[in-house]
Amino acid sequence: MQIKTVRVQKRALTCNSCEVDFFGYSEVRDSEVKLYECTDCGAIFSLANGASLEEGMQGKFCPDCNAPLEETLEEKTAAGICPMCEGRDYYGSGAAEEVELETYCLEVSN
C-alpha cells in the first residue's frame, strides 16, 4: 500500500483514563481527502474525495496489524487512540496546528 502525505490538523490530546498525552489528527477544513482509521490499531488512512472507498479497501489488510480493512476501517472526523490503554476517551489539551502527515493511501491506481 502506498504512503500519501496529506495536510491535517494535529492536536495534543490527553487520555481521560490514564492521563497519557498523545497526538490526534483531524481533517483540514475544505480538505480534498477524508481520513479513516483502523479500529484495531489506530493506523491512519486517506482517500481522495469522490474516490471509491469500497474499491480502495476491498481485499486489503492493514499494513500495521494485518486486520481486514473491510471489517476495521472507519471514517473519522478526528483520529487518535491512546498509546497506553488503547482508549478513545480523550480531550484536547493543546492548540491545533496544520501539519503534513503520512497516511496509507486507499485510492486504487489505474
Secondary structure, 3 states (H helix, E strand, C coil): CCEEEEEEEEEEEEECCCCCEEEEEEECCCCCEEEEEECCCCCEEEEECCCCHHHHHCCCECCCCCCEHHHHEEECCEECCCCCCCCCCEEECCCCEEEEEEEEECCCCC
